[in-house]
């Protein structure tokens, strides 16, 4: 799942080298932390959070195949 989020984020931002993805495995869920450069934060979130919501939707659809619960967090 982390590779999917990283691929999407690198496609959106101006500085793809600053994109880092960290996966935190929980007992029932997987938390994916996405970190981008401060200048690219708006590009990943989008107007009214539309792009962030779309990323979460795609990841949840991929996680449904594996019967997992995935949470995507965008951190600074």
N, CA and C atoms as a LAMMPS dump frame, in Angstrom:
ITEM: TIMESTEP
0
ITEM: NUMBER OF ATOMS
228
ITEM: BOX BOUNDS ff ff ff
-5.0000000000000000e+02 5.0000000000000000e+02
-5.0000000000000000e+02 5.0000000000000000e+02
-5.0000000000000000e+02 5.0000000000000000e+02
ITEM: ATOMS id mol type element x y z
1 1 1 N 0.809 -1.201 0
2 1 2 C 0 0 0
3 1 3 C 0.852 1.265 0
4 2 1 N 1.963 1.22 0.713
5 2 2 C 2.832 2.388 0.792
6 2 3 C 3.394 2.777 -0.56
7 3 1 N 3.686 1.772 -1.391
8 3 2 C 4.225 2.053 -2.719
9 3 3 C 3.195 2.782 -3.575
10 4 1 N 1.94 2.413 -3.422
11 4 2 C 0.86 3.06 -4.168
12 4 3 C 0.744 4.533 -3.785
13 5 1 N 0.747 4.816 -2.494
14 5 2 C 0.647 6.199 -2.017
15 5 3 C 1.865 6.998 -2.474
16 6 1 N 3.043 6.378 -2.397
17 6 2 C 4.266 7.07 -2.816
18 6 3 C 4.233 7.389 -4.304
19 7 1 N 3.764 6.47 -5.116
20 7 2 C 3.681 6.689 -6.559
21 7 3 C 2.725 7.838 -6.891
22 8 1 N 1.567 7.837 -6.249
23 8 2 C 0.579 8.898 -6.493
24 8 3 C 1.132 10.256 -6.066
25 9 1 N 1.739 10.297 -4.88
26 9 2 C 2.259 11.563 -4.357
27 9 3 C 3.392 12.098 -5.219
28 10 1 N 4.297 11.231 -5.65
29 10 2 C 5.414 11.682 -6.481
30 10 3 C 4.932 12.2 -7.829
31 11 1 N 3.81 11.679 -8.308
32 11 2 C 3.253 12.149 -9.569
33 11 3 C 2.641 13.545 -9.437
34 12 1 N 2.237 13.912 -8.238
35 12 2 C 1.545 15.182 -8.027
36 12 3 C 2.472 16.358 -7.712
37 13 1 N 3.569 16.108 -7.024
38 13 2 C 4.375 17.197 -6.462
39 13 3 C 5.467 17.672 -7.419
40 14 1 N 6.038 18.865 -7.117
41 14 2 C 7.14 19.417 -7.898
42 14 3 C 8.483 18.837 -7.452
43 15 1 N 8.563 18.441 -6.177
44 15 2 C 9.814 17.938 -5.611
45 15 3 C 9.615 16.481 -5.161
46 16 1 N 9.677 15.521 -6.091
47 16 2 C 9.396 14.128 -5.727
48 16 3 C 10.441 13.493 -4.81
49 17 1 N 11.635 14.088 -4.722
50 17 2 C 12.667 13.528 -3.85
51 17 3 C 12.333 13.706 -2.369
52 18 1 N 11.486 14.666 -2.046
53 18 2 C 11.152 14.936 -0.646
54 18 3 C 9.972 14.11 -0.149
55 19 1 N 9.384 13.289 -1.006
56 19 2 C 8.243 12.466 -0.606
57 19 3 C 8.741 11.264 0.186
58 20 1 N 8.21 11.106 1.409
59 20 2 C 8.532 9.928 2.209
60 20 3 C 7.238 9.304 2.699
61 21 1 N 7.226 7.981 2.716
62 21 2 C 6.06 7.233 3.162
63 21 3 C 6.494 6.288 4.265
64 22 1 N 5.764 6.312 5.374
65 22 2 C 6.055 5.442 6.508
66 22 3 C 4.807 4.624 6.818
67 23 1 N 4.972 3.314 6.937
68 23 2 C 3.847 2.437 7.253
69 23 3 C 3.936 1.999 8.699
70 24 1 N 2.849 2.188 9.45
71 24 2 C 2.779 1.77 10.844
72 24 3 C 1.721 0.673 10.933
73 25 1 N 2.168 -0.52 11.246
74 25 2 C 1.268 -1.678 11.305
75 25 3 C 0.618 -1.736 12.68
76 26 1 N -0.706 -1.74 12.715
77 26 2 C -1.445 -1.879 13.958
78 26 3 C -2.041 -3.267 14.061
79 27 1 N -2.785 -3.505 15.124
80 27 2 C -3.373 -4.834 15.31
81 27 3 C -4.479 -5.11 14.291
82 28 1 N -5.266 -4.09 13.951
83 28 2 C -6.367 -4.287 13.014
84 28 3 C -6.277 -3.391 11.791
85 29 1 N -5.32 -2.476 11.782
86 29 2 C -5.269 -1.532 10.666
87 29 3 C -3.827 -1.194 10.309
88 30 1 N -3.69 -0.535 9.188
89 30 2 C -2.395 -0.08 8.699
90 30 3 C -2.481 1.428 8.524
91 31 1 N -1.559 2.152 9.141
92 31 2 C -1.531 3.609 9.022
93 31 3 C -0.386 3.978 8.085
94 32 1 N -0.705 4.731 7.054
95 32 2 C 0.301 5.182 6.1
96 32 3 C 0.491 6.677 6.294
97 33 1 N 1.704 7.07 6.674
98 33 2 C 2.025 8.474 6.89
99 33 3 C 2.737 9.007 5.652
100 34 1 N 2.184 10.024 5.054
101 34 2 C 2.746 10.644 3.856
102 34 3 C 3.33 11.995 4.232
103 35 1 N 4.603 12.196 3.9
104 35 2 C 5.267 13.454 4.212
105 35 3 C 5.827 14.04 2.925
106 36 1 N 5.491 15.298 2.648
107 36 2 C 5.973 15.995 1.449
108 36 3 C 6.583 17.329 1.866
109 37 1 N 7.24 17.983 0.917
110 37 2 C 7.818 19.304 1.18
111 37 3 C 6.701 20.3 1.479
112 38 1 N 6.978 21.294 2.322
113 38 2 C 5.941 22.283 2.652
114 38 3 C 5.352 22.982 1.429
115 39 1 N 6.167 23.197 0.4
116 39 2 C 5.67 23.87 -0.805
117 39 3 C 4.679 22.999 -1.571
118 40 1 N 4.8 21.684 -1.436
119 40 2 C 3.945 20.754 -2.176
120 40 3 C 2.714 20.302 -1.391
121 41 1 N 2.574 20.773 -0.171
122 41 2 C 1.466 20.316 0.672
123 41 3 C 0.11 20.619 0.032
124 42 1 N -0.04 21.773 -0.568
125 42 2 C -1.303 22.143 -1.204
126 42 3 C -1.639 21.27 -2.397
127 43 1 N -0.617 20.814 -3.105
128 43 2 C -0.848 19.966 -4.276
129 43 3 C -1.331 18.583 -3.872
130 44 1 N -0.884 18.099 -2.726
131 44 2 C -1.295 16.772 -2.261
132 44 3 C -2.681 16.829 -1.622
133 45 1 N -2.982 17.934 -0.952
134 45 2 C -4.289 18.059 -0.292
135 45 3 C -5.362 18.497 -1.286
136 46 1 N -5.069 19.477 -2.11
137 46 2 C -6.028 19.939 -3.105
138 46 3 C -7.054 20.889 -2.521
139 47 1 N -7.852 21.458 -3.406
140 47 2 C -8.895 22.381 -2.955
141 47 3 C -9.938 21.615 -2.157
142 48 1 N -10.2 22.114 -0.961
143 48 2 C -11.169 21.527 -0.046
144 48 3 C -10.873 20.05 0.225
145 49 1 N -9.607 19.656 0.094
146 49 2 C -9.203 18.3 0.423
147 49 3 C -9.61 17.242 -0.591
148 50 1 N -9.914 17.664 -1.798
149 50 2 C -10.423 16.713 -2.802
150 50 3 C -9.372 15.696 -3.226
151 51 1 N -8.13 16.129 -3.426
152 51 2 C -7.089 15.197 -3.863
153 51 3 C -6.75 14.231 -2.736
154 52 1 N -6.665 14.725 -1.507
155 52 2 C -6.397 13.855 -0.365
156 52 3 C -7.506 12.815 -0.224
157 53 1 N -8.728 13.235 -0.422
158 53 2 C -9.858 12.302 -0.332
159 53 3 C -9.784 11.257 -1.45
160 54 1 N -9.38 11.681 -2.635
161 54 2 C -9.251 10.744 -3.755
162 54 3 C -8.148 9.725 -3.492
163 55 1 N -7.028 10.174 -2.919
164 55 2 C -5.944 9.246 -2.576
165 55 3 C -6.436 8.222 -1.565
166 56 1 N -7.146 8.691 -0.544
167 56 2 C -7.674 7.768 0.473
168 56 3 C -8.657 6.774 -0.129
169 57 1 N -9.486 7.224 -1.079
170 57 2 C -10.453 6.342 -1.721
171 57 3 C -9.763 5.245 -2.519
172 58 1 N -8.729 5.607 -3.271
173 58 2 C -7.993 4.618 -4.063
174 58 3 C -7.313 3.596 -3.156
175 59 1 N -6.701 4.069 -2.075
176 59 2 C -6.005 3.168 -1.166
177 59 3 C -6.997 2.248 -0.451
178 60 1 N -8.153 2.778 -0.063
179 60 2 C -9.162 1.928 0.583
180 60 3 C -9.678 0.864 -0.365
181 61 1 N -9.824 1.212 -1.637
182 61 2 C -10.273 0.234 -2.626
183 61 3 C -9.238 -0.875 -2.789
184 62 1 N -7.967 -0.514 -2.805
185 62 2 C -6.907 -1.518 -2.915
186 62 3 C -6.825 -2.358 -1.646
187 63 1 N -7.087 -1.758 -0.498
188 63 2 C -7.012 -2.481 0.768
189 63 3 C -8.185 -3.439 0.948
190 64 1 N -9.292 -3.143 0.318
191 64 2 C -10.463 -4.008 0.428
192 64 3 C -10.167 -5.391 -0.138
193 65 1 N -9.346 -5.439 -1.189
194 65 2 C -8.967 -6.733 -1.764
195 65 3 C -8.228 -7.6 -0.757
196 66 1 N -7.451 -6.975 0.114
197 66 2 C -6.651 -7.697 1.094
198 66 3 C -7.331 -7.776 2.462
199 67 1 N -8.566 -7.329 2.543
200 67 2 C -9.337 -7.327 3.793
201 67 3 C -8.595 -6.606 4.921
202 68 1 N -8.058 -5.433 4.614
203 68 2 C -7.361 -4.628 5.607
204 68 3 C -8.037 -3.273 5.721
205 69 1 N -7.819 -2.618 6.854
206 69 2 C -8.295 -1.261 7.067
207 69 3 C -7.082 -0.346 7.002
208 70 1 N -7.103 0.608 6.09
209 70 2 C -5.957 1.477 5.865
210 70 3 C -6.348 2.923 6.123
211 71 1 N -5.479 3.635 6.84
212 71 2 C -5.674 5.045 7.125
213 71 3 C -4.498 5.804 6.523
214 72 1 N -4.783 6.825 5.722
215 72 2 C -3.732 7.645 5.115
216 72 3 C -3.706 8.992 5.84
217 73 1 N -2.545 9.309 6.411
218 73 2 C -2.36 10.587 7.096
219 73 3 C -1.317 11.404 6.359
220 74 1 N -1.611 12.67 6.145
221 74 2 C -0.664 13.58 5.506
222 74 3 C -0.085 14.449 6.61
223 75 1 N 1.219 14.308 6.849
224 75 2 C 1.859 15.015 7.945
225 75 3 C 2.922 15.961 7.42
226 76 1 N 3.292 16.948 8.268
227 76 2 C 4.333 17.903 7.871
228 76 3 C 5.655 17.519 8.459
